[in-house]
Amino acid sequence: MGLLIEGQWQDQWYDTKGNGGEFVRESAKLRDWVTPDGEPGPEGQPGLKAESGRYHLYVCYACPWAHRALVMRKLKGLEKVIDVSWTSPLMLDQGWSYHVDEGSSGDSLNHVEFHHQLYTLTDPDYTGRVTVPALWDKRNGRIVNNESADLLRIFNGAFDDLTGNRLDFYPTDLRETIDAVNADVYDNVNNGVYKTGFATEQGVYEKHFRALFDCLDRLEARLAQQRYLAGEWLTEADIRLFTTLVRFDAVYHGHFKCNRRRITDYPQLSHYLRELYQWPGVAETVDFDHIKRHYYYSHPTINPTRIVPLGPSLDLDAPHDRERLTGRGIRERR
C-alpha cells in the first residue's frame, strides 16, 4: 500500500513505528457528491448530476471497502448505469495494478497500468494514499469520490429516477440507529481487523484484538434478538458488516491473528452471514481467489513467504435459520 507525495509514487508502508505500533488509516480526500439534479451533497459537498453512463467505478474484489460499493451497485440495479473495472488482487511495489494476466479487468476507459495514475490524472500534485473504490467522472476526467461510505449513500439515492429502483438502505427513521451501529462496527470490526493485523507492538495488538472480539460478542447478542442490525429491515449497516465477516475466516482469523474465534463459531453471526451471502446478487460480488491472493501475497511484512493457504473450507450456501426472526427485507423509499 503505497502513496503519492506531490504526484510522485512512493512504495511506502504505514508508519506504525512512528505511531507507537498503531495502524492509523488516512481519511479519504476526494469527497464530491452525485445527486439527482447536481445540487450539493448532504453536508454541502460539491454536487454533480446523476446521469447514466457518466460515471465509472474502479474497485478491487479483494478489498472490503470496495466490496461495499459493489454490493450496493448490485442491490440498487446500477450495473447498466455505472460500469466497473477491477484491479489485480496483487498490490505490489506500484500498488494496485490493471494487469490482466493477474486477474484484473484491465482499464478500458483510461488505459492506465496502475491505479495511482488515476489519482494523478485527477490532480497531478496529489498527496495521499491511493485507495479503492474510486468513482470516476468521464465528463470531467477525474475521480469524484474515493470514500466507500459516501458511495453507499450516493448509490442508495442519486440514480433512483434513472433506474426506478427505490429500495432504501438508509431510511430516515432508522438513521440514528444505523449511524450508531456503523460507528461501533467501523472502529472495532471493519477497521478493527486492520488495527489488529497491522499492529507492530504486542500491547497494541492485544488492545485491538480484545476490542474486536468484544464487538463481535455485542453483534452476536444483537442478532439473537433481531434479524438485521437496525431491526426488521436490511440496511447499509448490514452491507458494511458483511464485507468484513465474509473475509474473516478465510483471511483475518489467520493472516491478521484475529483467532479467538471464527465467524463459523458464532451461531447468530454465521447464520446471518449466510443469509446476506445468499441474498440475490450478493454472492456474485464475492471472489475468494482474489481475497486470499491479495492478503497473503501483498503483505510481505506479515507473510514473507507469500504462500497462499488452500483452506479453509467455507459453505456459505448452507441453509440459515434467520427466518425465525421477524424481518421485512429492504424498505422502499417513502
C-alpha positions as CSV (number, residue, x, y, z in Angstrom):
1,M,0.0,0.0,0.0
2,G,1.9,3.0,-1.3
3,L,1.1,6.7,-1.6
4,L,1.6,9.7,-3.7
5,I,3.6,12.7,-2.5
6,E,3.1,15.7,-4.7
7,G,2.2,13.5,-7.6
8,Q,5.2,11.1,-7.2
9,W,4.6,7.5,-6.3
10,Q,6.2,6.2,-3.1
11,D,6.2,2.5,-2.2
12,Q,5.8,3.2,1.5
13,W,4.1,1.1,4.1
14,Y,2.2,2.6,7.1
15,D,4.4,4.3,9.7
16,T,3.4,2.1,12.6
17,K,6.7,2.8,14.4
18,G,6.0,6.5,14.4
19,N,2.6,5.8,15.9
20,G,3.7,3.6,18.8
21,G,2.9,0.3,16.9
22,E,-0.6,1.5,15.8
23,F,-2.0,1.3,12.3
24,V,-3.7,4.7,11.5
25,R,-5.9,4.9,8.5
26,E,-5.8,8.0,6.4
27,S,-9.2,9.7,5.7
28,A,-10.4,9.9,2.1
29,K,-9.7,13.2,0.4
30,L,-11.9,13.2,-2.7
31,R,-15.4,13.8,-1.4
32,D,-17.6,15.4,-4.1
33,W,-21.1,14.1,-4.3
34,V,-23.5,12.9,-7.0
35,T,-27.1,14.0,-6.7
36,P,-30.2,13.6,-8.9
37,D,-30.1,17.2,-10.0
38,G,-26.5,18.1,-9.4
39,E,-27.2,20.1,-6.2
40,P,-24.7,20.0,-3.4
41,G,-24.4,16.9,-1.2
42,P,-26.0,16.4,2.3
43,E,-23.2,18.3,4.0
44,G,-22.7,20.9,1.3
45,Q,-20.2,18.9,-0.8
46,P,-19.9,20.0,-4.4
47,G,-22.5,18.1,-6.4
48,L,-22.6,16.5,-9.8
49,K,-25.7,15.4,-11.7
50,A,-26.6,11.7,-11.8
51,E,-26.5,10.6,-15.4
52,S,-26.5,7.1,-16.9
53,G,-23.1,6.2,-18.4
54,R,-21.3,9.2,-17.0
55,Y,-19.6,7.5,-14.1
56,H,-17.2,4.6,-13.8
57,L,-16.5,2.6,-10.7
58,Y,-12.9,1.4,-10.0
59,V,-12.7,-1.4,-7.5
60,C,-10.7,-4.4,-6.2
61,Y,-12.6,-7.6,-5.5
62,A,-10.2,-8.3,-2.6
63,C,-10.9,-5.0,-0.8
64,P,-13.7,-4.9,1.7
65,W,-14.2,-1.2,1.3
66,A,-14.6,-1.5,-2.5
67,H,-16.8,-4.6,-1.9
68,R,-19.3,-2.4,-0.1
69,A,-19.8,-0.3,-3.3
70,L,-20.1,-3.4,-5.5
71,V,-22.8,-4.8,-3.2
72,M,-24.8,-1.6,-3.2
73,R,-24.4,-1.2,-7.0
74,K,-25.8,-4.7,-7.4
75,L,-28.7,-4.3,-5.0
76,K,-29.7,-0.9,-6.5
77,G,-29.6,-2.2,-10.0
78,L,-26.9,0.2,-11.2
79,E,-25.0,-2.2,-13.5
80,K,-26.2,-0.6,-16.7
81,V,-25.8,2.9,-15.2
82,I,-22.3,2.7,-13.7
83,D,-19.8,0.4,-15.4
84,V,-16.9,-1.0,-13.5
85,S,-13.2,-2.0,-13.7
86,W,-11.3,-4.0,-11.2
87,T,-7.7,-4.3,-10.3
88,S,-5.4,-7.3,-9.9
89,P,-5.6,-8.8,-6.4
90,L,-1.8,-8.3,-6.1
91,M,-0.8,-5.0,-4.5
92,L,2.9,-4.8,-5.1
93,D,5.6,-2.1,-5.5
94,Q,3.3,0.1,-7.6
95,G,0.2,-0.5,-5.6
96,W,-3.0,-1.7,-7.3
97,S,-2.5,-2.6,-11.0
98,Y,-4.6,-3.3,-14.0
99,H,-2.6,-6.3,-15.2
100,V,-5.0,-8.6,-16.9
101,D,-2.7,-11.6,-16.6
102,E,-3.0,-11.3,-12.8
103,G,-6.8,-11.2,-12.8
104,S,-7.7,-7.6,-13.5
105,S,-10.3,-6.5,-16.0
106,G,-7.8,-4.0,-17.3
107,D,-8.7,-0.4,-17.7
108,S,-10.6,0.1,-21.0
109,L,-11.6,3.7,-20.0
110,N,-8.3,5.5,-19.2
111,H,-5.9,2.7,-20.2
112,V,-3.7,3.2,-17.1
113,E,-1.4,0.5,-15.9
114,F,-1.6,1.4,-12.2
115,H,-4.4,2.7,-10.0
116,H,-2.2,5.6,-8.7
117,Q,-2.2,7.0,-12.3
118,L,-6.0,7.7,-11.9
119,Y,-5.1,9.9,-8.9
120,T,-2.5,12.0,-10.8
121,L,-4.9,12.3,-13.8
122,T,-7.3,13.8,-11.2
123,D,-4.6,16.0,-9.6
124,P,-1.0,16.0,-10.9
125,D,0.2,17.1,-7.5
126,Y,-2.0,14.7,-5.4
127,T,-0.6,13.7,-2.0
128,G,-2.2,10.8,-0.1
129,R,-2.9,7.1,0.0
130,V,-4.1,5.5,-3.2
131,T,-7.2,3.5,-2.5
132,V,-10.2,1.8,-3.9
133,P,-13.1,2.2,-4.5
134,A,-12.9,5.3,-6.7
135,L,-15.8,6.8,-8.7
136,W,-14.7,8.4,-11.9
137,D,-16.4,11.1,-13.8
138,K,-16.0,10.5,-17.5
139,R,-17.1,14.0,-18.5
140,N,-14.6,15.9,-16.4
141,G,-11.9,13.2,-16.4
142,R,-11.4,12.9,-12.7
143,I,-12.1,10.9,-9.5
144,V,-15.3,12.3,-7.9
145,N,-15.2,10.4,-4.7
146,N,-12.9,7.7,-3.1
147,E,-14.8,7.2,0.2
148,S,-16.7,4.0,0.3
149,A,-19.2,5.2,3.0
150,D,-20.1,8.1,0.7
151,L,-20.5,5.9,-2.3
152,L,-23.0,3.7,-0.4
153,R,-25.1,6.8,0.2
154,I,-24.7,8.1,-3.3
155,F,-25.7,4.8,-4.9
156,N,-28.6,4.5,-2.5
157,G,-30.4,7.5,-3.8
158,A,-28.8,9.5,-6.6
159,F,-29.8,7.3,-9.5
160,D,-33.3,6.3,-8.5
161,D,-35.1,8.4,-11.1
162,L,-33.0,6.7,-13.8
163,T,-33.4,3.1,-12.7
164,G,-36.8,3.2,-10.9
165,N,-35.2,1.2,-8.1
166,R,-36.4,2.9,-4.9
167,L,-35.0,0.5,-2.3
168,D,-33.8,2.5,0.6
169,F,-30.8,1.3,2.7
170,Y,-30.7,4.4,4.8
171,P,-34.3,5.2,5.8
172,T,-34.8,8.5,7.6
173,D,-36.4,7.0,10.7
174,L,-33.6,4.4,11.1
175,R,-30.6,6.7,10.5
176,E,-29.8,7.3,14.2
177,T,-29.6,3.6,14.8
178,I,-27.7,2.9,11.6
179,D,-25.2,5.6,12.4
180,A,-24.6,4.3,15.9
181,V,-24.1,0.7,14.7
182,N,-21.8,1.9,11.8
183,A,-19.6,3.8,14.3
184,D,-19.1,0.7,16.5
185,V,-18.7,-1.7,13.6
186,Y,-16.3,0.6,11.7
187,D,-14.0,1.3,14.6
188,N,-13.9,-2.2,16.1
189,V,-14.6,-4.6,13.3
190,N,-14.2,-3.1,9.8
191,N,-11.1,-1.2,10.8
192,G,-10.5,-3.3,13.9
193,V,-9.2,-6.3,12.0
194,Y,-6.6,-4.0,10.3
195,K,-5.7,-2.3,13.6
196,T,-5.1,-5.8,15.0
197,G,-3.4,-7.3,12.0
198,F,-1.1,-4.4,11.2
199,A,-0.1,-3.7,14.9
200,T,3.6,-3.9,15.4
201,E,3.6,-3.8,19.3
202,Q,2.3,-6.7,21.4
203,G,0.2,-4.4,23.7
204,V,-1.3,-2.6,20.7
205,Y,-2.2,-5.9,19.1
206,E,-3.8,-7.2,22.3
207,K,-5.9,-4.0,22.8
208,H,-7.4,-4.1,19.3
209,F,-7.8,-7.9,19.5
210,R,-10.0,-7.6,22.6
211,A,-12.0,-4.6,21.2
212,L,-12.7,-6.6,18.0
213,F,-14.0,-9.7,19.8
214,D,-15.9,-7.6,22.4
215,C,-17.7,-6.0,19.4
216,L,-18.4,-9.3,17.7
217,D,-19.9,-10.5,21.0
218,R,-22.1,-7.5,21.1
219,L,-23.2,-8.1,17.5
220,E,-23.9,-11.8,18.3
221,A,-26.2,-10.7,21.1
222,R,-27.9,-8.1,19.0
223,L,-28.6,-10.6,16.2
224,A,-30.1,-13.1,18.6
225,Q,-32.9,-10.6,19.1
226,Q,-33.4,-9.1,15.7
227,R,-32.9,-10.2,12.1
228,Y,-30.8,-7.3,10.9
229,L,-28.5,-4.7,12.6
230,A,-31.2,-2.0,12.5
231,G,-34.1,-4.2,13.2
232,E,-36.5,-5.7,10.7
233,W,-35.0,-4.0,7.7
234,L,-31.8,-4.8,5.8
235,T,-29.8,-1.5,5.7
236,E,-26.4,-0.2,4.7
237,A,-25.2,-1.2,8.2
238,D,-25.6,-4.8,7.2
239,I,-23.7,-4.3,4.0
240,R,-20.8,-2.6,5.8
241,L,-20.5,-5.5,8.3
242,F,-21.0,-8.2,5.7
243,T,-17.8,-7.4,3.7
244,T,-15.7,-7.9,6.8
245,L,-17.5,-11.0,8.0
246,V,-17.2,-12.8,4.6
247,R,-13.4,-12.3,4.7
248,F,-13.0,-13.2,8.4
249,D,-12.5,-17.0,8.4
250,A,-10.6,-17.0,5.1
251,V,-8.1,-14.2,5.9
252,Y,-8.4,-12.2,9.2
253,H,-8.6,-15.2,11.5
254,G,-5.1,-16.5,10.4
255,H,-3.4,-13.8,8.5
256,F,-4.3,-10.9,10.9
257,K,-4.1,-13.2,14.0
258,C,-7.8,-12.5,14.8
259,N,-8.0,-16.0,16.1
260,R,-10.1,-16.1,19.3
261,R,-13.0,-17.5,17.3
262,R,-14.0,-17.9,13.7
263,I,-17.3,-16.4,12.4
264,T,-18.5,-20.0,12.0
265,D,-18.2,-20.4,15.8
266,Y,-20.8,-17.7,16.4
267,P,-24.3,-19.2,15.9
268,Q,-26.0,-15.9,15.1
269,L,-23.3,-14.2,13.1
270,S,-22.6,-17.3,11.0
271,H,-26.3,-17.8,10.0
272,Y,-26.6,-14.0,9.4
273,L,-23.5,-14.1,7.1
274,R,-25.0,-16.9,5.1
275,E,-28.3,-15.1,4.7
276,L,-26.6,-12.0,3.4
277,Y,-24.3,-14.0,1.1
278,Q,-27.4,-15.8,-0.3
279,W,-29.3,-12.5,-0.9
280,P,-30.0,-12.3,-4.7
281,G,-26.9,-10.9,-6.5
282,V,-24.6,-10.7,-3.5
283,A,-22.6,-13.9,-4.0
284,E,-21.7,-12.6,-7.4
285,T,-19.7,-9.8,-5.8
286,V,-17.5,-12.2,-3.7
287,D,-14.3,-13.6,-5.1
288,F,-12.4,-15.7,-2.6
289,D,-9.5,-16.3,-5.0
290,H,-8.9,-12.5,-5.2
291,I,-9.4,-12.1,-1.5
292,K,-6.9,-14.8,-0.4
293,R,-4.3,-14.0,-3.1
294,H,-4.4,-10.3,-2.2
295,Y,-3.9,-10.6,1.6
296,Y,-1.5,-13.5,1.7
297,Y,0.6,-12.3,-1.3
298,S,0.6,-8.5,-0.8
299,H,1.6,-8.1,2.8
300,P,5.2,-9.5,3.0
301,T,5.8,-7.9,6.4
302,I,3.1,-10.3,7.7
303,N,3.6,-13.3,5.3
304,P,7.1,-13.1,3.9
305,T,6.8,-16.5,2.1
306,R,3.7,-15.3,0.2
307,I,2.3,-18.8,0.5
308,V,-1.5,-18.6,-0.1
309,P,-3.3,-21.3,2.0
310,L,-5.7,-23.7,0.4
311,G,-8.2,-23.6,3.2
312,P,-10.5,-23.1,5.0
313,S,-13.5,-24.9,3.5
314,L,-16.4,-22.5,3.6
315,D,-20.0,-23.4,2.8
316,L,-21.9,-20.1,2.6
317,D,-24.6,-21.7,0.6
318,A,-25.6,-23.9,3.5
319,P,-29.1,-23.2,5.0
320,H,-29.5,-20.5,7.5
321,D,-32.1,-20.1,10.3
322,R,-32.7,-16.3,10.1
323,E,-36.3,-16.8,9.0
324,R,-37.2,-17.5,12.7
325,L,-36.7,-13.8,13.4
326,T,-39.1,-11.2,12.0
327,G,-37.7,-9.4,9.0
328,R,-39.3,-7.5,6.2
329,G,-36.4,-7.2,3.7
330,I,-35.5,-3.9,2.2
331,R,-37.7,-0.8,2.6
332,E,-38.7,1.2,-0.4
333,R,-38.2,5.0,-0.3
334,R,-41.2,6.8,1.1
